[in-house]
């Protein structure tokens, strides 16, 4: 029972969490109808789970036509609902990643822009130096004129390049701090040589593929465990209250030649009529001391007389319950008295018979 309780709690917790992720993700996908989407998502999640439970519990109680009519549409609807749930999961988890990764992305883009600007300024400075170097060595005045002409520009380029280097260093430091929040996915991306967005998509898809299916499987497993416990309780009740209901099956399992090959499935509607308990045996009372002289007339050495036997028989006939010994004595007395009466008739000359 404890395991069934733990299994049910696991299924409930996982299904609730899965439903929350799905409903919240769908609601933020359609923000203009936020509460309406939440109500719709809750109804769909509940209908999916209770439908799976119904399909398992009542599958063997519906007709073949109903099964064929229900199975295909229900499976298709369940798969569609799982796809909708997966979309909600993806939206919820990806939005959480975007919030954490947004500062990291912003600083990375700033670094890329600064590096691009630095490269352009370096190229411009190299172009100016090339123009000055192309003048012949005897063009001293022309060289000096170009140097004076590009002097301010070269100074600005050099100053800007130094400033860009400082900004890039500061941004890289901030990026390292931002990786503390999004560090796990960054490390995964580096380990598999992927972009951060690609690694995040793969991870979210992996979670989506196991989240809702596992919730449905746990709900199904909980129903299986509960039904198995109910059947075991029913069997225990049948064996306790109805005695030999399963004896044939037990003999068949032991190979004793019974014709039973399959254990019947008991339910409250097909239980056999219980055996009527055997009536209690009447209590036998021990003969009292004062009755011994009449009930045990054959215990003496001398044979009893007819009068004594008749008194003993009358005493036995007055008793409501007789012991086995007293019943035997009564039968012997009746036989002896009947024979004595017959002999008395014969000894009287047969006058009674003649009459």
Beta strands, then each sheet from edge to edge (+ up, - down):
end
